[in-house]
């Protein structure tokens, strides 16, 4: 039982004496909910490789907590809603094999390059080889975001990478440059290609950016894209040692990243997964397609198709039906004795506690519920942006329902 782990190992946990324990009555018997600060106290110790912006992503300490306790080196860790790949990167750093899936095709772009980590010198050499046509302009109006020369550089990089991919010459160095450029497109500091705008995980619309520019009395200044790509590369690799690189590259050899519906992942083998750590999209809390329209443009991804695929219902019953199908698929791929750590948030100011919604769905699919773990987190700027009040509801609290597939 995970409870015994809490009691015996306080290395990565809060003050266990202060853990709040509640018993929830269910038709299948009581389920215990444990509340404490189990992992956020070590949040600054995470690998720099995680510092890739993406909406609604959890801290790497969350998957590490479960990977450390429930798997061994060489086991396969899976995330069916992998987003920027926090679970996968953390698992690979810990010597596990990884399988990921996300219906958003941007996921592969963000995850794969950080497994096959290139040398910094390789990136520098390649980026210098990319020809820049200062007459190149985007086919859409991006003048509210970028200086004309910066836009030319971005379009040149975009075209170069597209040509490499089309010719079959694309390699791990190109993938890294694509990932970093994708993450440097817009942001709220001089470290991004754009003028001041929303944080990098929230691409605003052109119309809204024009309003921001007028309010701030700003015009896009020139940004040297090559220098910024190298600067971000150095930052991402700053706390990645040789052992980490070795583990990542080893994981890359067998890594599988799919862009399928979470309920239909036929290419994943039956009973192959030791642990699932994941967090699904929550009831229209985040508009992934709107946030990522500019990233989609840079990577020649049809935003209308992404929008269709990423639609998340605001109806709890429809959302539950979708999660039920996902749980049935997870039961197929998780090995006997394997676990699913399913992270959900409190939405609509605690009027819906999704841990209690998820619990019967997992059981219906054939899992046993081990416990519900609630991790208290400190207030964050992101919580404020989303209208979340400190220590009251939403993204500042992780709620994880831990399931186990019984041994035969």
N, C-alpha and C positions, 0 to 999 in steps of 0.2 A: 504493500500500500504506500502511496505517496505520502500519506500522513506520517509514517514512520521516518521517511526521509527528512521531512520538515523537522521532526523532533530530534533527529540524531545529527543533522548536518546544518550548521548555521553559517557556513563559510560564505555563501552568496545570498544570505537571507537577512531580513530585518531582525528585530528583537523578537525571537520566537515566543517569549513569555507573554508578549502583547498580541499574539495572533488571536483574532476573534473567530470563534467556531460557532457556526449555526447549523442546525439540523433542518432540512427541508423534507417534509412529508410527501411521498409520491406513492402511486399505486403499486410500485415495485419495491417499496421500502424506503427508508430514509437515505438522503444524500447529504453529505456534509459540505458546507461552504466555509473556506478558510480565507480570512482577510488579513493582510499585512503588507508591508513594503518588502517584497521578497527579492527584487533584483534592481530597482532603479538606483540604489545607493552606489552602484559601480558603473553608472552609465558612461562616465568619461574614459573608461578603460577599453572601450570598444575599438575595433580595428578602423583605421582611417578609410579603409576600402568601402565602408558602408556609406560614406558621405556623398551619396547620389540622391538628389532631390526627387521626391515622388509623394503625391498626396496620400494621406491615410495609411502611413506605414508605421509599424511598431518598432520599438527599440530592439537592437540585436540581443540584449540581455534576456529578453523574453524567450526566444527559441533556444538560446544557450542553456537556460535553466532546465528545460525539458530534455534537450539533446544530451546534456551531461548526465542526467539521472536515468534516462530511459533507453539509451543506445550505447553501442560500442563502436570503436573504429572499424570502418569497413561496412557498417550498416547503411541502408539506404534511407534517407530522410526526404520527405515529399511535401510540397506545398501546392495545392490545386488553385490557389489564388495568389500567385507568388509576387505580383507587382514588381517592385524594384529588386526583389530577390534577397531580402534580409535573411530569411530562414535558410536559403540555399547557400549563400556566401558564408554564413556563420557555421553551417554544418560542414562545408568544405574546409574551412579553417581548422575545424576540429577533427579532420581526418575521416569524415564520413563521405559516402557517395551521395549524389543528389539527383532528384527528379523534380522538375517544376512544370507548372502549367498556369497559363493566364490567357483569358480570351482576348485580352488587349495585346496586339502584336508588338507593342513597344517593349514588353517585358523581356523578350529575347535579346533586344538591342541593349537593354540595361544590364542583363545578367551575364551572358556568355563572355563578354570581354574581361570581366573581373575574375573569371575562372582561369582562362588562358592568359595570365598576366604577362605583358611584354616588358622588355627592359626599357628604361627611360630613354636611353640613347637611341633605341630603335624608333621610338615615337618622334624624337627630335629629327632624326634623319628623314623619316617619311614625310613629316609635315612640311619640311623644307622643299620636298620634291613636288608638292602639289602646286600646279600652275595657277596663277590668279589672273583672271581676265577682268580688268577694272570697268569694262563695259557691261559686264553681266549684271542683270537685274532679275529679281523674282517676278514670276508671272502674276503675282498678287501684290497689292500695295502694302509695303512694310515700312514705309518712310516714317511712320510715327514711332517705330521701334529702333531703327538702325540708321546710322550715318551712311550715305551712299557708298563710300569705299568699303565700310564694314559689310554692307549688304553684298557688294561684289565678291568679297572674300568668302562670305557664307555660301553664296550661290556656287562659287567655284569649288569649294569643298564638297558641297552637295552633289554637284555634277561629277566630280572626280570619283567620289565613293560609289555613285550609281554606275558609272562606267566600269569600275573595278568589279563590282558585283555582277553586272551583266556579262562581262567577259570571263567570269569564273576565276579571276585573279585575286579576289578579296581574301585577305588573310587576317590573322589575329591582331595585327597592327592596325589595319583599316578598321576593324571592328571596335578597337579601343578609341580611335580618333572619332568615329561615328558616335560612340557613347558619350564621350566627353563633350563634343560639340553640341550634341542634343541637350545636354544638361547645362550648357553655357549660353543658350540662346537668349533667355530673358531672365532678369532678376533685379534686385534692388541695391546693387553695389557696382563699383567699377570693375569687379571681377567677371562681369557678364558682358556679352556682346551688345546688349541693348542699353538704351537710356533707362533711367530709374523707372521701375514698374513694380508689379506685385512680386512676392517671393517666387523663386524659380519653379516651385511645384504648382503654380497657378497662373497659367498664361491668360491674361485678360484679352478682351476683344479689341480690334483696332479702334472702334468707336470709343470705347472706354479709355484706351490709352491716349487718345487725343484730348480727352477731358483731363486726364492726369497731367499731361504735358502743359496744358493751359493753366491749370491750378498751380503747378510748380514753376511755371515760366521757364520751361526747359526745352531744349532741342537736342536730338541725338548727337553725341560726340563720337569721334572715331575711336574704335576699339581694335587693337591689334589681335586678331583671332588666333594667330599662331602662338603668340606669347601667352595668351590666356589659356589655350589648350595645354601648353606645357606647364603653366602655373598650376592648373587643376590636376594635371597628371602627377606632379611632384607632391601635391597635397594628398591625393588618394593613396600614394605609395609611401607616404612619410612614416607610417607605423606598420609597415609590412616587412617582416624579417624573412630570412631565407627559408626557415621552416614553414612559414605560412605560405610562401610562394610554392614550395614543394607540395604541400597539401592541396593547394588550389589547382595546380597543374595536374596532379594525380586525379582529383575529382573531375577535371575537365575531360579526361580520357573516356569516361563512361557517362558523363552528364547528358541528361535528356531534358530539353525544354520545349514544351508543346504550347500551341495556341488554340486549344480546343475548349469546348464547353466543359465545365467541371464535372458534369454528370455523364460525360461521354468521352472517356479517355482510353479507347480500345488498345492503344499502343503500349500501355503500361501493363506489365505482366501480372497475372493473378498472384496474390499473396507474396508480393516481392518487397513491400514497404515495411520497415521497422517502426517508423514514427512519422506522423503527419503533424506539422505545426503550421497553422494557417489562420487567416482572418478574412472573412468574406466581405463583399460590399454590403453596406447597411442601408436599406430603405431610403434610397435617394439622398443620403447624407452628403455624398460627394458626386459631382458631375465630372466623371473621368474624361469624357470626350471633349467637353468644353475646356477643361484644364489643359488638355494635351494637343489642341488643334495645331499649334505652331510646331510642336515636335513631330506630329504626323506629317505636316507639310515637308519638313526637312528630310524625312525618311520616306517620302513618296507613298504614304499610307492614306487610303481613302477614308476621310473622316466620317463620311456618311455611313460607310460600312461599319466602322468602329462604333458609331453611335447606336446602330441597330443591335450590334452584338453586346454592347455594354449596358443596355437598358436595365435599370434596377427598379423593380416595382416599389411603389410607396405603400402597397397593400401588404399587411403582415401575413395574410393567408397565402397570397401568391409567392411572397418571399419564402415562406415556410415550405411551400410545395417544391420550390426550386432547391432549397437546402435538403429536403428529404431525398430527392433524386441524387444529390451529391453524396449524401451519406451512404446510400446504397452502393454507389460506385466506390466509395472509400472502403466499404466492407469487403468489396471484391479484391482490392489491391493490397490491403493491409494484411500482413501475415498473422497467423494465430499467435496471441501473446503480444502483438504490436499495439501501439497506442495512437490516439488522435487527440491533440491539444487544440481545441477549437476556440479561438479568441473572438469574443463579441463585446460590443460596447453597450453602455446604457444610452438609449436614445429617447428623444422627446421628453427630456427632463425627468427621467426615471419613471415615466408612465409605462414604458415597456422595458422589461428586464429580459434581454435576449438569451441570457443563460438558461432561464426557466423555459423559454420557448424551444431552445435547441435540445435540451435534455431528452424529451420524449422522442424527438426525431432520430437521435443517435440510437436510442434503445430500439425503436421500431426497425431500424436497419440491421439490428443484431449485435450492437455493442453493449457493453456493460459500463455504466457511469462510475468512475472511480471517485471523483470529487469535483467540486467547483472551486477554483482558486481565483481570488480577487486581489490584484496588486494595486495598492494605492500609489499614485504618481503625483509629483509636484505640478503646480500650475505652469503652463507653457504659453508662449505667444500664439502658437497655432491654435490652442484651445480658445484663446480670446478671439481670434479671427473667425472661428466657426461659431461664435456666440455661446461658448461653453463657460459656465461659471466654475471657478476654482473649487475643487473638492465637492462639487454638487452632482455633476453628471457628465456623460459623454466620454471624449477621448482621453481625459486625464485619469481614467480608471480602466485597467485591463481586467476583463472577466473571462476566464478560461474554463471551459467545460472539458474535463479530461475523461476520455473514453478508452476502454480496452477491448480488443477482440479476444474472446475466450480461447484458450487452448482446446484442441479437440480432445 
